[in-house]
């Protein structure tokens, strides 16, 4: 694998190995989706991507190194056909992949989702032949191509809010012979010209279920959405839409996160030290350590999502060992500091943020630490409500 002249053969061999590895890692695909994954060329949709360097620069910024076929053919192709999410855009700026440069700092704003997850999203949404689907978030276009390969292009509509991303994806899709309906649109409002849809699948996370997506789904149809928020707790929900426009369904298992829809991004909160300066001087002992939410475990990730439902406008950051919670909507904040073996908390503003989170953790523990798939989300005229038979409903607030 030393020259792009053998690209098609090299890619086919790596695709086959990638699909075989799905089964070995516990993520087997249904035969129909396995066949799709064998045929769709991911390299056609990702001419280049950024990988973070092992070390930050002298200012502490992440160093993003571009990878393309011209720069390092072997690394480019091998990484493409590893099961990895690849950053394709920083700070909303398109890159000239013929002449890319190293970037210092910057926030990823678009990516090519790891192949197993792209396939899993379509599979979990129970997509089958004959369905019409709307994809919210075209991105690089690879996931769109998977749907076209399975369903036929005429059954697929995909929208993206970023015109440059959409244009790049369109060129790649059309170059591979796929001709879905593509539109520049804010996916939170769906795409009325092609409604109704049997399935709607979002590849960006939202804070609350967009009502327009439910209205554009056929009765009995399904909507698969990643849910997230400003605490960066995430979950996925599969909703079945009823004839009266309400929808209900379970959270799905697994720890998965997506980039947030741009209109649902968190607001700036300024300097956490400024918020902490106005807090009462006298602390209290925290009943639960913040590591219950911040540990690198599946349970902590799930618990952060539940806590987020109780304080939906709060954001979390840790500076110099102090964990700060800031809610710019209500003007509330909290600061947690380690004192020996215990944590102390100071809270101020209309909402006691950490106290609300502690109530959720108490109820979660009392219910036996239930897994995500035991929770149900219902959406109706009052908004969305998360519920669990073992937890008080008032703790899991509607949005």
C-alpha positions in Angstrom: 0.0 0.0 0.0 2.4 2.6 -1.2 0.7 4.4 -4.1 -2.8 5.7 -4.7 -2.8 3.9 -8.0 -4.1 0.9 -6.1 -6.7 2.8 -4.1 -9.8 0.8 -5.1 -8.2 -2.5 -4.4 -6.6 -1.3 -1.2 -9.9 0.2 0.0 -11.9 -2.9 -0.7 -9.5 -5.1 1.3 -9.6 -2.7 4.2 -13.4 -2.4 4.1 -13.7 -6.2 4.2 -11.4 -6.3 7.2 -13.3 -3.5 8.9 -16.7 -5.3 8.6 -15.2 -8.5 9.8 -13.8 -6.7 12.8 -17.3 -5.4 13.8 -18.3 -9.0 14.7 -15.1 -9.6 16.6 -15.6 -6.5 18.7 -19.2 -7.3 19.6 -20.9 -5.1 17.1 -22.2 -7.5 14.5 -24.2 -6.2 11.6 -27.4 -7.6 10.1 -26.6 -9.2 6.8 -28.2 -6.4 4.8 -26.2 -3.7 6.5 -23.0 -5.8 6.3 -23.4 -6.0 2.5 -23.9 -2.2 2.4 -20.8 -1.6 4.5 -18.8 -3.8 2.1 -19.8 -1.7 -0.9 -19.8 2.0 0.2 -16.4 3.6 -0.2 -15.8 5.8 2.8 -12.6 7.2 1.3 -14.7 9.0 -1.4 -16.3 11.1 1.3 -13.3 12.0 3.4 -10.4 13.5 1.3 -8.8 14.6 4.5 -9.2 14.8 8.2 -7.5 16.1 11.3 -5.8 14.1 14.0 -4.8 15.6 17.4 -1.1 15.5 18.1 0.1 13.6 21.2 1.2 16.8 22.9 -0.2 20.3 23.0 1.6 23.4 21.9 3.4 25.9 24.2 0.1 27.7 24.9 -1.7 24.5 25.8 -3.7 24.4 22.5 -4.5 21.2 20.7 -2.3 20.7 17.6 -4.5 19.3 14.8 -2.4 17.6 12.1 -4.0 17.1 8.6 -3.9 13.7 7.0 -4.5 13.2 3.3 -3.6 10.7 0.6 -0.9 13.1 -0.7 0.6 13.6 2.8 0.5 10.0 4.0 -1.4 7.6 1.8 -1.1 4.6 4.1 -2.1 6.4 7.2 -5.0 8.1 5.5 -6.5 5.0 4.1 -5.9 2.8 7.1 -7.4 5.3 9.4 -10.4 5.7 7.2 -11.2 2.0 7.4 -10.6 1.8 11.1 -13.8 2.2 13.2 -13.0 5.9 14.1 -14.8 9.2 14.0 -12.8 11.6 12.0 -12.7 15.4 12.4 -13.3 17.0 9.0 -13.9 20.7 10.0 -12.7 23.1 12.7 -14.6 26.2 13.8 -17.0 26.0 10.9 -14.2 26.7 8.4 -13.7 24.5 5.3 -10.2 23.2 4.6 -8.5 23.1 1.3 -7.5 19.4 1.4 -5.1 19.9 -1.5 -3.1 22.3 0.6 -4.0 21.7 4.3 -2.0 23.2 7.1 -1.5 22.3 10.8 -4.1 24.0 13.0 -3.4 25.1 16.6 -6.5 25.2 18.7 -10.0 25.1 17.4 -13.3 23.3 18.0 -14.4 20.4 15.8 -17.7 21.4 14.0 -18.1 18.5 11.6 -16.9 14.9 11.4 -17.3 11.6 9.6 -19.0 9.4 12.1 -17.3 6.1 12.8 -18.7 3.5 10.4 -20.1 1.1 13.0 -22.1 3.9 14.6 -23.4 5.2 11.2 -24.7 1.7 10.4 -26.0 1.2 14.0 -28.1 4.4 13.7 -29.9 3.2 10.6 -30.2 -0.3 12.1 -31.5 0.9 15.5 -34.1 3.1 13.7 -35.5 -0.2 12.2 -34.9 1.1 8.7 -35.9 -1.4 6.0 -36.5 -1.6 2.3 -39.4 0.5 1.2 -39.0 3.1 3.9 -38.6 6.8 3.1 -36.1 8.4 5.5 -35.0 11.9 6.5 -31.4 12.3 7.7 -30.7 15.3 9.9 -27.1 16.2 9.4 -25.5 15.2 6.1 -22.0 15.9 7.2 -19.4 14.3 5.0 -22.2 12.2 3.3 -21.0 8.7 4.2 -24.0 7.9 6.3 -26.3 9.2 3.6 -24.5 6.9 1.1 -25.2 3.9 3.4 -28.9 4.7 3.4 -28.9 5.2 -0.4 -27.1 1.9 -1.0 -29.8 0.0 1.1 -33.0 1.9 0.2 -32.3 3.5 -3.2 -31.6 7.2 -3.6 -35.2 8.1 -4.2 -36.1 7.1 -0.7 -33.5 9.2 1.0 -33.6 12.9 2.0 -30.7 14.5 3.9 -30.4 18.1 5.1 -27.5 20.1 6.6 -27.3 23.6 8.0 -23.8 24.2 6.6 -23.8 25.0 2.9 -20.1 24.2 2.4 -20.5 20.9 4.0 -23.5 20.1 1.9 -21.8 21.1 -1.3 -18.8 18.8 -0.5 -21.1 15.9 0.4 -23.2 16.4 -2.7 -20.1 16.2 -5.0 -19.0 13.0 -3.3 -22.5 11.4 -3.3 -23.1 12.2 -7.0 -19.6 11.1 -7.8 -20.4 7.7 -6.4 -23.7 7.5 -8.3 -26.0 8.3 -5.3 -28.7 11.0 -6.0 -30.7 11.6 -2.8 -32.7 14.7 -2.2 -30.2 17.1 -0.5 -31.2 20.5 1.0 -29.6 23.2 3.0 -31.9 23.5 6.0 -31.9 23.6 9.8 -32.7 20.0 10.5 -34.6 20.9 13.7 -37.4 21.9 11.3 -37.2 18.8 9.2 -37.9 19.2 5.5 -41.6 19.7 4.6 -41.3 19.3 0.8 -40.5 15.6 1.2 -42.7 14.8 4.2 -44.1 12.3 5.3 -41.3 10.1 6.4 -41.3 6.5 7.7 -38.1 7.1 9.6 -36.1 10.2 10.7 -32.6 9.8 12.0 -30.5 12.6 13.4 -26.7 12.5 13.4 -26.4 15.6 15.6 -27.6 15.8 19.2 -30.5 18.0 20.4 -31.5 19.3 23.8 -35.2 18.7 23.2 -37.1 16.8 20.6 -38.0 19.1 17.7 -41.8 19.1 17.3 -41.5 19.5 13.5 -39.8 16.1 13.2 -42.8 14.4 14.9 -45.2 16.2 12.6 -43.3 15.0 9.5 -43.3 11.4 10.6 -46.1 9.0 9.5 -48.2 7.6 12.3 -46.4 4.5 13.4 -43.2 5.8 12.1 -40.1 6.2 14.2 -37.6 9.0 15.1 -34.1 8.2 16.3 -32.5 11.1 18.1 -29.3 11.7 20.1 -30.1 13.8 23.1 -27.5 15.9 24.8 -27.2 19.1 26.8 -24.9 21.6 28.4 -23.5 19.1 30.9 -22.6 17.0 27.9 -24.5 14.0 29.2 -25.9 12.1 26.2 -28.4 9.4 25.3 -30.2 8.1 22.3 -34.0 7.7 22.1 -36.2 5.8 19.7 -39.6 7.4 19.5 -42.7 5.9 17.9 -45.1 8.6 16.7 -48.8 8.1 17.3 -51.7 9.3 15.1 -52.4 12.1 17.6 -48.9 13.5 17.2 -47.6 12.3 20.5 -44.5 10.1 20.7 -43.0 7.8 23.2 -40.1 5.4 23.3 -37.1 4.1 25.3 -33.6 5.3 25.7 -31.2 3.0 23.9 -28.3 1.2 25.6 -24.7 2.2 25.1 -22.5 5.2 25.6 -22.6 7.3 22.4 -22.2 11.0 21.8 -22.7 13.3 18.8 -21.8 16.9 18.0 -24.6 19.2 19.1 -26.9 20.9 16.6 -25.4 24.3 16.2 -28.5 26.2 17.3 -28.5 24.1 20.5 -24.9 24.9 21.5 -24.3 26.1 25.0 -23.9 29.9 25.6 -20.8 31.5 26.9 -20.6 31.7 30.7 -17.6 33.9 31.2 -15.0 33.4 34.0 -16.2 30.7 36.5 -14.2 32.5 39.2 -16.4 35.5 38.8 -19.5 33.4 39.5 -17.8 31.7 42.4 -16.9 35.1 44.0 -20.5 35.8 44.7 -21.3 32.5 46.4 -21.8 32.3 50.2 -18.6 31.9 52.2 -19.9 29.0 54.4 -19.9 25.7 52.5 -21.8 22.5 53.3 -20.6 18.9 52.9 -21.7 17.4 49.6 -23.6 14.1 49.9 -22.1 12.9 46.6 -18.7 13.4 45.0 -18.7 15.0 41.6 -16.8 11.9 40.3 -20.2 10.2 40.2 -20.8 12.3 37.1 -17.3 12.9 35.8 -15.7 9.4 36.0 -14.8 7.7 32.7 -17.5 5.0 33.1 -20.7 4.2 31.3 -22.7 4.7 34.5 -21.2 8.1 35.1 -22.0 9.1 31.5 -25.6 7.9 32.0 -26.0 9.6 35.4 -24.7 12.9 34.0 -27.5 12.7 31.4 -30.1 12.2 34.2 -28.6 15.0 36.3 -28.8 17.2 33.2 -32.5 16.7 33.0 -32.8 18.2 36.5 -30.6 21.2 35.8 -31.0 21.6 32.0 -29.4 25.0 31.7 -26.3 24.3 33.8 -22.7 23.9 32.5 -19.8 22.3 34.2 -16.1 22.9 34.2 -13.2 22.2 36.5 -10.4 24.7 37.0 -7.5 24.2 39.5 -9.3 21.4 41.2 -12.5 23.3 41.7 -15.6 22.0 39.9 -17.9 24.9 38.8 -21.6 24.7 37.8 -22.9 27.8 36.1 -26.5 28.4 34.9 -26.6 31.6 32.9 -30.3 31.3 32.3 -31.3 31.5 36.0 -28.2 33.2 37.3 -27.3 30.3 39.6 -24.0 28.7 40.3 -22.2 26.2 42.6 -18.6 25.4 43.4 -17.3 22.1 44.8 -13.9 21.9 46.4 -12.1 18.9 47.9 -11.4 19.1 51.6 -9.4 16.1 52.7 -11.5 13.1 51.8 -14.7 15.0 51.4 -16.2 17.5 49.0 -17.7 20.8 50.1 -20.1 22.8 48.1 -21.2 26.5 48.0 -24.4 27.4 46.1 -26.0 30.6 45.1 -28.8 32.0 43.0 -32.5 31.0 42.6 -31.6 27.3 42.0 -29.5 25.1 44.2 -27.8 23.3 41.3 -25.8 20.7 43.2 -28.7 20.0 45.6 -30.9 19.1 42.6 -28.2 16.9 41.2 -27.8 15.1 44.6 -31.6 14.4 44.6 -31.3 12.7 41.2 -28.3 10.7 42.4 -30.2 9.7 45.6 -33.2 8.5 43.6 -30.9 6.7 41.0 -29.2 4.8 43.8 -32.5 4.0 45.5 -33.9 2.6 42.2 -30.9 0.2 41.9 -28.9 2.3 39.5 -31.2 1.5 36.5 -29.7 1.3 33.0 -30.6 3.7 30.1 -33.0 1.2 28.4 -35.3 1.2 31.4 -36.1 4.9 31.0 -38.9 6.2 28.7 -39.3 9.5 27.0 -42.7 10.9 26.2 -43.3 13.9 24.0 -46.7 15.6 23.9 -48.2 19.1 24.0 -46.6 19.7 27.4 -43.1 19.1 26.2 -40.9 16.1 26.8 -40.8 14.1 30.0 -38.3 11.4 31.0 -39.6 8.8 33.4 -38.6 5.6 35.2 -41.0 3.5 37.4 -38.5 3.6 40.3 -37.8 7.3 40.3 -40.0 10.3 41.3 -41.1 12.0 38.1 -40.6 15.5 39.5 -36.9 14.9 39.6 -36.6 14.4 35.9 -37.9 17.6 34.6 -39.7 18.2 31.3 -38.2 20.4 28.7 
